[in-house]
Amino acid sequence: MVSKKIIAFGGSSSKNSINKQLATYAAQLFQNVEVEVLDLNDYEMPLFSVDKEKENGIHNLAHAFYDKIGTADLIVLSLAEHNGAYSAAFKNILDWASRINAKTFQQKPTLLLATSPGARGGSSVLDIATKRFPFQGAEVKGSFSLPTFYENFDVVNGIINPELKNQLIEIINSIEI
């Protein structure tokens, strides 16, 4: 049996990203899959501008990111919320990659997640993404917000709140890849 490939990443450049932890955890809940975890720091580029693109072309790291997305059978992305929206690091990668193809997510099935230390769990950025990403080629198959990360997540055990864990597992079980 050929396993399916999940590309998982957090939409944050933090070295200890709680969103990367959540994305990795969620991806590993799928059965019979290969999981590749990306780190946004591997795709750090100059701030996107049409002038920079005109002078130098589309950055090679944008191509590398876009190509990685293309290898996925499913994308598991947990978005960090900075002032109610995407982190600048994620938005910059998205801006560069969208110059290759406006459908950056290449019609890939996508599970969108968000978490934060606060009670809203990144729900503002999750709402933005679930509405916006289909226009950018994501087939959003589900979304999940984990509130108060440090109270509900443990590095060893993952989500420790049984109700929240069951919610995520139900979403994962509804996704066919």
N, C-alpha and C positions, 0 to 999 in steps of 0.2 A: 504494500500500500504506500503510495507516494503521499508524504505529508504536505499539508498546505503551509504556506509561509505567512507569518504575521510580522509586519514592521510595527514596532511599538516605540513611542517616544513621548517625552514630556515637552510641552511648549514653553520651556524655561531654560535659561543658560546657567542656572544655579548648579554648582557642583554637587549639592545635596538636595536636588530637586524632589520635592514631595510629589510632584506630578509625574516625574519620571518613575518614581517608586510605584505609584498607583498604576500607571500604564503597564509597567513590567509585570506587576502582580496580576492585573486583569488578563493580560495576554497569556500568562502561564496557566490560567484557569481553563483555557480551551484545550480540547483533547486532540491528540495526534497531530500536533503542529510543530513547526520549527519557528522559533521566535528570534528575531534579530532586533536588538534594542539600539536605537540611534541616540546620539548625544548632540544636541544643538551646537555645542562648542566646536564640534568637528566641521561645522558649516558656517563659521563666522566670516562674514564678508563686510566690505565697506557698506555704509548706508546707501541703499538703493537711490539712484537718481537717473533720469533719462540722459543727463549729461555724461555720467560715468559709463552708462551702457553704450552711448554713442562713441566715447573715446576708446573704451577697452573691450566692448562686446559684453555678452552675458558672462558673468563670472563662472569659472570652472566648478566652483563648489555648488553653485545653483544647479548646474548640469548633474553633478554627483548626487545631490539630494533628489532631484527629479527622477533620475535613473533608479535610485533605491526605491522610491515610491512605486515605480513601475514593476518591481519584482514582487510586490506584495499580493497575496490573495485576500488579505484583510489588513487594514490599518487600525491600530489602537493608539489613539492620541488623547493625552490628558493635558488640558490647557491650563496654564498658570494665568491668574487674573491680576493684571496690573492696572490699577485705576479703572476698573470695570471693563477692561478690554484685553486683547492679546498682549503678551510681553513684546517689547521692541525686538528682541532677538528672533522670536518666531515670526513676527510680522515682516521683518527684513528678509528672512529666508523665503517666506511666501511671496513677497513682492518680486524678488529676483527670479524665483522659479516660475512665477506666472508669466514672465516674459518669454519663456520657452513655450508654454502652453497655458492659456487662461484656465483650462481645465486641469489644474495642477495635480489634483488627486486622481486623475485618469480613470474616472468611473469605478474606483475601487470601493468595495464595501468598507464602511468605516464605523468604528465604535468611538464615540466622543465621550470623554470624561473630563472632570475638573474636580479639583480639591483645593482647599485653603485651610489655614488655621482657624478661620472664622466660621460662624454658624451658617453662612450662606453657601459655603463650599465652592466658590467660583461660579455660582449660578448665572451671574451676569454675562461672563464670557462664554459660558456654555450656551446660553440663549442666543447670543450673537452668532456663534459658530454653527449651531444647528439650522439657523435660518440662512446663513451666508454660504456655507461650504457646498451645498448642492449646486450652486451656481459656479463653483470652482471644481466641479467634477467629483465630489464625494457622494457616494450613495450611503447616506447616514442610516444605519441599521438600528441604532439605539444610542441613548445618552444616559449618563449617570453622574450625579454630583455627590461627592463625599464631604459632608460638613465636618468641621472641627477635627481636622486630620489627626492631630496628636492625641486626641481622645479616642478616636475610632480606628486607628491603624497602628499596627505593630510590625516592626521590620521582619521579625521571624514568622509571625502568624498572618500577616496581611490584615484585612478588615476584621476587627474583633467584635464589632457590634453585629449580633446575629441577624437582626432585621435588615440592616444595610447590606450585609454580605449576601443574604438571600435575594435582595432586590437586584444586585449585580449579577448573581448567578442566573436568575431568571432571564435577564436581558441577554447574557452570553448564550444560554441555551436556546434562545429564539433566533440566534444568528447562524445561518448556514454558510459555510465557506467551502 
